[in-house]
């Protein structure tokens, strides 16, 4: 395998790994958001602080 082919192979692997890391981080943040919503008490919503949702694509 030529050095150029090896470099391209490493580049593709790094891109795939980066994609999966970002996807996993997005899922972790979504889970944290769900936990925080569940932990909000019934009185917390009456203080006028709206829930802010962030969608990551």
N, C-alpha and C positions, 0 to 999 in steps of 0.2 A: 504494500500500500504506500502510495506516494505521500510526502509530507503535506501536500495540499488536501489530499483526500482525508488524511488523518485529522487535519485541522477542521475540515468541514464536518466530519463525524463528531468531533468534540463540541463544535458549535451547536449542532442539532441537539445533542444530548443535554447541553447546558440550557438551551431554550426550553426543551421539554421539562426539565427539572424546575426551571423558573416558573413555568406555567403551573405546575402542580403545587409548588410552594405558595404561589399567590392564591390559588384556588383553596388550598387548605387554610390559609390565613383568613380568607373571606368567610369560610365556614366557622372558624373559631370565633370571629367577631360577631357573626350572626348568632351563635350560641350564647355568647356573653350578653348580647342584646336581649335575648329571650329571658335569660336568668335575671337581668336587671329589671325587666318588665314584671316578671313574676314576684320579685322582691318588693316592688313598689306597694306600699300599703294603700288602702282605700282613701285615706286622708291626703296622700301625696298628690293625687290628681286635682284636688280642690285648691291647691296653692297657686294655680295659674301657670304652672310650668308645663308646656306642651311636650309631647314625646317627639323627638327628632329621629327620623329614620334615614339611614344612609344606605343606598343600594350600590353594591359594588359589582361591576360587570367585567 
